[in-house]
Amino acid sequence: MLTELCTHHSALLCRSKTGSDDKWATIAVLTEKGTKESASGRAYSIWRLSDLQGTNVSLFLFGKAQTGLWKETEGSIIAVFGPEVC
């Protein structure tokens, strides 16, 4: 179970019980999504993720993440492991 693998810090965020602050995961439902274009003309996506209990976060997808995942449908369960913050 998820609770055996991590310690919950919020409804969407959990960190590894190993004590390492750089390893975390987010598991949520994709509730809204949109695609926009940057000033340089590159497409990017903004996803709204929810725990369905009132906590929402926005996830911005650029580059390979955007081109590979832009077709994902609303209502999908999303798991994000070890993302890079840019």
Secondary structure, DSSP 8 states (H G I E B T S, - for coil): -HHHHEEESSSSEEEETTS-TT-EEEEEEEEEEEEEE-TTS-EEEEEEEE-SSS-EEEEEE-HHHHHHHTT--TT-EEEEES----
